[in-house]
Amino acid sequence: MGALAAALAVGLAAIGAGLGNGIIVGRTVEGIARQPELRGTLQTTMFIGIALVEAIPIIAVVIAFMVMGS
């Protein structure tokens, strides 16, 4: 049962992170298309947002290992 919980946690976290990254990058491209002069600022903000979103699956993997261990 722990393996199923771990697989669900990691899988759902990966799906959520993928959707989140897609939204972030899509909106950044829209912003750059509207105001090309803000490209550097928008890209910096995008990379910070992607880093924060990518932390979620990493935390899910750690939790999955904890569930598998107990």
C-alpha positions in Angstrom: 0.0 0.0 0.0 2.9 2.3 0.7 4.3 1.8 -2.8 0.9 2.8 -4.3 0.8 6.0 -2.1 4.4 6.8 -3.1 3.7 6.3 -6.8 0.6 8.5 -6.6 2.4 11.3 -4.8 5.3 11.4 -7.2 3.0 11.1 -10.3 0.6 13.8 -9.3 3.4 16.1 -8.3 5.0 15.6 -11.7 1.8 16.3 -13.5 1.1 19.4 -11.4 4.7 20.7 -12.0 4.4 20.1 -15.7 1.2 22.0 -15.9 2.5 24.8 -13.8 5.7 25.1 -15.9 3.6 25.2 -19.0 1.5 28.0 -17.7 4.5 30.0 -16.5 6.4 29.7 -19.8 3.3 30.3 -21.9 2.4 33.5 -20.0 6.1 34.6 -20.2 6.1 34.2 -23.9 2.9 36.2 -24.2 4.4 38.9 -22.1 7.5 39.1 -24.2 5.4 39.2 -27.3 3.5 42.2 -25.9 6.5 44.1 -24.5 9.7 42.8 -26.0 11.8 45.4 -24.1 11.0 43.6 -20.8 12.4 40.3 -22.1 15.2 40.1 -19.5 13.0 41.0 -16.5 10.3 38.5 -17.6 12.8 35.7 -18.2 14.4 36.2 -14.8 11.0 36.1 -13.1 10.1 33.1 -15.1 13.2 31.2 -14.0 12.5 32.0 -10.4 8.9 30.8 -10.8 10.0 27.6 -12.5 12.5 26.9 -9.7 9.8 27.3 -7.1 7.4 25.0 -9.0 10.1 22.3 -9.5 10.6 22.2 -5.8 7.2 20.5 -5.4 8.1 17.2 -7.1 11.4 17.1 -5.3 9.5 17.4 -2.0 7.0 14.7 -3.2 9.9 12.3 -3.9 11.3 12.8 -0.4 7.8 12.2 1.1 7.4 9.1 -1.1 10.7 7.7 0.2 9.5 8.4 3.7 6.3 6.5 3.1 8.2 3.6 1.5 10.5 3.4 4.5 7.8 3.1 7.1 
